Amino acid sequence: MKVVVAYSGGLDTSVILQWVKEKYKAEVIAFCADVGQEEELDGLDKKAVSTGASKCYIKDLREEFARDFIFPMMQANAIYEGNYLLGTSIARPLIAKHLVEVAKKEKADAICHGATGKGNDQVRFELTAYALHPEIKIIAPWRLWDFKSRSDLIAYAKKSKIPISASLEKPYSMDRNLLHISFEGGILEDPWAEAPDSLTVMTTPLEQTPDVPEYVEIAFEKGLPVAVNGKKLSPAKLMKELNRLGAKHGIGRVDLVENRFVGMKSRGVYETPGGTMLQAAHRAMESITMDREVMHLRDSWIPYYAKLVYNGFWFAPEREMLQTAITESQKFVSGEVKLKLYKGNCRIAGRKSKYTLYDPKIATFEKESVYNQADAEGFIKLNALRLRVRARSMQAPSKKQK
């Protein structure tokens, strides 16, 4: 039997390599996706082999991640439950896609992931895998083995002499990529307890941010960011630059309790500096270039689109259909947006576009000859007609029989 394991070198996947090899008497191949986690990947292949893998694939997916996953999602302005910019959610279909590709290349019998049986990632990995390889077998150790907690894994790793960085003193889970870093579990499981300063990686604590604001300009072409402060950058490099600028000013840190797909509530702390800036700038760009009804229609899709991403349906036909419509809506979302960063705040300081629908000659409160204000009377009366009819009828609140 041959199994491809999604491998990060962390606690769970390090234990999994050895467990799968022993449990299934299998040849184990490790796959590591570089999605911008900023960890030193040099030597990871040697660590995987020393932990039980026959070989290790390491793929740099940062440009694909930004171009084909983050940016299309940002075109949709997707936010889950009003706060979460879907940093972990959007990385999972990409990782699973390449996990399946390695399995096909190696003619493996199964793939394996380290997601727990309580979380969303198991769903995201497996929905993607089945969408791309309907007959693939999936091994999910957290749903099979006798370990009940990460503390159990730490004890097993020490007993088996598997090198790990996790400890009983810091048992919370971290996941980082080009879009964000998340912290869950352990000390965060009490929603009343404030997250400690040690849970600050991608943003600067507000007390340490500069006392002078900084202006940043982001250029868009058809709803896609292409330049920062006049400098054209590749998708991954653009995200990295926005993260650098946002981190300096403490942009994009949230503490929230979310509704997981599996039915429970979960508390998490997320840092998304570049994504927060990008979302605000994209909204501002749309505000002057997007037709009102097109915008309102697209906005009505945001909760559903965000739920699809959160729940793992990236490769589902309904998400692809929505994406086609969203891409069409972005034809004229081009221009520049100016942001003002200061003490955790990301404010719009300006926006401009050759496709702007904002006409100062019409919008002005000063003297103009384009808009006849008297026309508003008929407009209002026509819109009030059904309200007036109702007011005269027995349906009016004041005339209802008690």
C-alpha positions in Angstrom: 0.0 0.0 0.0 1.2 3.5 -0.8 -0.1 6.6 1.0 0.6 10.3 0.3 0.4 12.4 3.5 -0.1 16.1 3.7 2.9 17.0 5.7 4.0 20.2 7.4 6.7 19.0 9.8 4.5 20.0 12.8 3.3 17.9 15.6 0.3 16.2 14.0 1.7 15.3 10.7 5.1 14.2 12.2 3.2 11.6 14.3 0.9 10.7 11.4 3.9 9.7 9.1 5.0 7.1 11.6 1.5 6.0 12.6 0.3 5.4 9.0 3.5 3.5 8.2 3.0 1.2 11.2 -0.8 0.9 11.0 -1.1 0.1 7.3 2.4 -1.4 6.7 2.5 1.2 4.0 5.0 3.1 2.0 4.5 6.7 3.0 5.2 9.7 0.8 5.1 13.2 2.3 3.8 16.2 0.5 4.4 19.8 1.7 2.7 22.8 0.2 4.5 26.2 0.5 1.5 28.6 0.7 3.5 31.3 2.3 3.7 30.0 5.9 7.1 31.7 6.2 8.7 28.6 7.8 12.1 27.4 6.9 11.4 24.5 4.5 15.0 23.7 3.9 15.7 20.3 5.4 12.0 19.4 5.7 12.4 16.6 3.2 15.2 15.1 5.3 13.0 15.4 8.4 10.1 13.7 6.6 12.4 10.8 5.6 13.9 10.4 9.0 10.4 10.3 10.5 9.2 7.5 8.2 8.6 8.8 4.6 10.2 7.2 1.6 10.3 10.6 -0.1 9.0 14.1 0.2 7.5 16.5 -2.3 7.8 20.2 -1.5 5.9 22.5 -3.9 6.0 26.3 -4.0 2.4 27.2 -4.5 2.5 30.9 -3.4 1.8 32.5 -6.8 -0.9 30.0 -7.6 -2.5 30.6 -4.2 -2.6 34.4 -4.6 -3.6 34.4 -8.3 -6.1 31.6 -8.5 -7.6 31.5 -5.0 -7.1 34.6 -2.9 -7.7 37.2 -5.7 -10.9 35.6 -7.1 -12.2 35.3 -3.6 -11.4 38.9 -2.9 -13.3 39.9 -6.1 -16.3 38.5 -4.4 -15.6 40.5 -1.2 -16.1 37.2 0.7 -16.3 37.6 4.4 -17.7 34.8 6.6 -20.1 35.9 9.4 -19.1 39.5 9.0 -15.5 39.2 10.3 -13.5 36.2 9.0 -11.6 36.8 5.7 -11.3 33.0 5.2 -7.6 32.8 5.4 -7.4 29.1 6.3 -10.5 28.1 4.4 -9.1 29.3 1.0 -5.8 27.5 1.3 -7.2 24.0 1.8 -8.6 23.4 -1.7 -5.2 24.3 -3.2 -3.3 22.0 -0.8 -5.8 19.2 -1.5 -5.6 19.7 -5.2 -1.8 19.2 -5.3 -2.1 16.3 -2.7 -4.3 14.5 -5.2 -1.9 15.3 -8.1 1.0 13.8 -6.2 -1.1 10.7 -5.4 -1.9 10.3 -9.1 1.7 10.7 -10.1 2.8 8.2 -7.5 -0.1 5.8 -8.2 -0.8 5.9 -4.5 -3.7 4.0 -3.0 -4.7 6.7 -0.6 -4.1 10.2 0.7 -4.0 11.2 4.3 -4.5 14.5 6.2 -4.0 15.7 9.8 -7.3 17.5 10.2 -9.2 16.6 13.4 -12.7 15.1 13.4 -14.1 18.2 15.1 -13.0 20.8 12.6 -13.8 22.2 9.1 -10.5 21.2 7.4 -11.4 17.5 7.2 -14.4 18.6 5.1 -12.4 21.0 2.9 -9.7 18.5 2.2 -12.0 15.6 1.4 -14.6 17.5 -0.6 -11.8 18.8 -2.8 -10.2 15.3 -3.1 -13.5 13.7 -4.1 -14.2 16.5 -6.6 -10.9 15.9 -8.4 -10.4 12.2 -7.8 -13.8 10.5 -7.2 -12.3 7.0 -6.3 -9.5 8.2 -4.0 -9.3 6.6 -0.6 -8.8 9.0 2.3 -7.2 8.3 5.7 -8.0 10.7 8.5 -6.1 9.5 11.6 -7.8 11.8 14.0 -11.0 9.8 13.3 -9.3 6.5 13.7 -6.5 6.4 16.3 -6.7 6.3 20.1 -5.1 9.7 20.7 -7.6 12.1 22.2 -5.6 15.3 22.3 -2.5 17.1 21.2 -1.1 16.5 24.6 -1.3 12.7 23.8 0.6 13.4 20.5 3.3 15.3 22.3 3.8 12.4 24.7 3.9 9.9 21.8 6.3 12.1 19.9 8.7 12.3 22.8 8.4 8.6 23.4 9.1 7.9 19.7 11.9 10.5 19.5 10.1 12.5 16.8 11.4 16.1 16.8 8.6 18.6 17.4 8.2 22.3 18.5 4.8 22.1 20.3 4.7 21.9 24.0 2.2 21.4 26.8 2.8 25.0 27.8 1.7 26.3 24.4 -0.8 23.8 23.2 -2.8 26.1 20.9 -2.9 25.5 17.2 -1.4 27.9 14.6 -1.9 27.9 10.9 -0.1 30.5 8.7 -0.2 31.2 5.0 0.2 34.2 2.6 -3.2 35.6 3.6 -3.3 35.2 7.4 -2.3 33.3 10.5 -4.9 31.7 12.8 -4.7 30.7 16.4 -7.2 28.2 17.9 -7.5 25.8 20.8 -5.7 25.6 24.1 -5.7 28.9 26.0 -8.2 30.4 23.6 -11.0 27.9 24.5 -12.2 30.3 27.2 -14.0 33.0 25.1 -13.9 35.4 28.1 -10.1 35.2 28.4 -8.2 37.9 26.4 -5.7 36.5 23.9 -2.1 37.0 25.2 0.4 39.2 23.4 2.3 36.0 22.4 -0.4 35.4 19.9 0.9 38.2 17.7 2.9 37.2 14.7 1.8 39.0 11.5 0.7 42.3 13.1 2.4 44.7 15.5 0.7 45.3 18.9 -1.1 48.6 18.7 1.1 50.0 21.6 4.1 49.5 19.4 2.8 50.9 16.1 4.1 54.1 14.6 2.6 57.4 15.9 2.5 58.8 12.3 0.0 57.5 9.7 1.2 56.0 6.4 -0.5 56.2 3.0 -0.6 53.3 0.6 -1.9 53.2 -2.9 -3.2 50.0 -4.5 -3.9 49.8 -8.3 -6.6 47.4 -9.7 -7.3 46.0 -13.2 -10.6 44.3 -13.6 -11.0 43.9 -9.8 -7.5 42.3 -9.4 -4.7 44.1 -7.5 -1.7 44.7 -9.7 0.5 47.3 -8.0 1.4 48.8 -4.7 2.6 52.4 -4.5 3.1 52.5 -8.2 5.2 49.3 -8.3 3.8 46.4 -10.3 4.1 43.1 -8.4 3.3 39.5 -9.0 0.3 38.3 -7.0 2.3 36.6 -4.2 4.8 39.5 -3.9 1.9 42.0 -3.8 0.3 40.1 -0.9 3.7 39.9 0.9 4.2 43.7 0.5 0.7 44.5 1.8 1.3 42.2 4.7 4.5 44.1 5.5 2.8 47.5 5.3 -0.3 46.4 7.3 1.7 44.5 9.9 3.6 47.7 10.8 0.4 49.5 11.7 -1.4 46.6 13.4 -3.9 46.1 10.7 -6.2 43.1 10.5 -6.3 41.4 13.9 -9.7 40.0 14.9 -10.9 37.8 17.8 -14.1 36.0 17.0 -16.3 33.1 17.7 -17.5 31.4 14.5 -19.9 28.7 13.5 -18.1 25.6 12.2 -19.7 23.6 9.4 -19.8 20.5 11.7 -22.1 22.3 14.1 -20.1 23.7 17.0 -18.9 27.2 17.8 -15.2 27.9 17.8 -13.1 30.8 19.1 -10.2 32.0 17.0 -7.8 34.8 16.7 -6.8 35.8 13.2 -4.3 38.2 11.8 -4.9 39.3 8.1 -3.0 42.5 7.5 -2.7 42.5 3.7 -6.1 40.9 3.1 -7.8 43.5 5.3 -6.2 46.3 3.2 -7.0 44.6 0.0 -10.7 44.0 0.9 -11.2 47.7 1.9 -9.4 49.0 -1.2 -11.4 46.7 -3.5 -14.7 47.8 -2.0 -13.6 51.5 -2.5 -12.7 50.8 -6.1 -16.0 49.2 -6.8 -17.8 52.1 -5.2 -17.1 54.4 -8.1 -16.9 51.9 -11.0 -19.7 49.4 -10.3 -23.3 49.9 -11.4 -25.6 50.1 -8.4 -27.8 47.1 -9.3 -24.9 44.9 -10.3 -23.2 45.7 -6.9 -26.4 45.0 -5.0 -26.9 41.7 -6.8 -23.3 40.7 -6.2 -23.5 41.7 -2.6 -26.5 39.5 -2.1 -24.3 36.5 -3.0 -21.5 37.3 -0.5 -22.9 35.3 2.5 -23.5 32.3 0.2 -20.2 32.5 -1.6 -18.4 32.9 1.7 -20.2 29.9 3.2 -19.2 27.8 0.1 -15.5 28.7 0.7 -15.7 28.2 4.4 -17.4 24.8 4.1 -15.0 23.5 1.5 -17.0 23.7 -1.8 -14.4 25.6 -3.8 -14.5 23.1 -6.6 -18.3 22.8 -6.6 -20.3 23.9 -9.7 -22.3 26.5 -7.8 -19.1 28.3 -6.7 -17.7 28.2 -10.2 -21.0 29.6 -11.6 -20.9 32.5 -9.1 -17.3 33.1 -9.9 -18.1 33.5 -13.6 -20.8 36.1 -12.8 -18.5 37.9 -10.3 -15.7 38.0 -12.9 -18.1 39.6 -15.3 -19.0 42.2 -12.7 -15.4 43.3 -12.4 -14.9 44.4 -16.0 -14.5 48.1 -15.1 -13.2 47.8 -11.6 -9.9 49.4 -12.5 -8.1 52.4 -11.0 -6.3 53.4 -7.9 -7.3 53.5 -4.2 -5.4 55.4 -1.5 -5.4 53.9 2.1 -4.5 55.6 5.3 -3.0 53.2 7.9 -2.8 54.2 11.5 -3.0 52.4 14.9 -5.0 49.3 13.6 -7.2 51.4 11.3 -7.4 51.1 7.6 -9.3 54.0 6.1 -10.0 55.1 2.6 -8.3 58.3 1.7 -9.1 58.5 -2.0 -10.1 56.6 -5.1 -9.9 57.3 -8.9 -10.7 55.5 -12.1 -11.0 56.3 -15.8 -14.2 54.2 -15.6 -15.7 56.2 -12.7 -19.5 56.5 -12.5 -19.2 59.3 -10.0 -20.0 62.5 -11.7 -19.3 65.6 -9.6 -21.5 67.7 -11.9 -24.5 65.7 -10.9 -23.5 65.0 -7.3 -22.5 68.5 -6.3 -24.5 70.5 -3.7 -23.5 73.7 -5.5 -25.2 75.2 -8.5 -25.6 72.9 -11.5 -27.8 72.5 -14.6 -27.7 68.7 -15.1 -30.1 67.5 -12.4 -33.6 68.9 -12.2 -34.5 68.6 -8.5 -38.2 69.1 -9.3 -38.2 65.7 -11.0 -37.8 64.0 -7.6 -41.4 64.9 -6.7 -42.9 62.5 -9.3 -40.3 59.8 -8.5 -41.2 59.9 -4.8 -45.0 59.9 -5.4 -44.7 56.9 -7.7 -42.7 55.0 -5.1 -45.2 56.1 -2.4 -48.2 54.9 -4.4 -48.4 51.4 -2.8 -47.8 52.9 0.7 -50.7 55.4 0.2 -53.0 52.6 -1.0 -52.2 50.5 2.0 -52.7 53.5 4.3 -56.3 53.9 3.0 -57.1 50.2 3.3 -58.0 47.9 6.2 -54.4 46.6 6.1 -53.1 49.9 7.5 -51.7 49.4 11.1 -54.0 52.0 12.6 -57.1 50.4 11.0 -56.5 46.7 11.8 -59.2 45.1 13.8 -58.1 44.0 17.2 
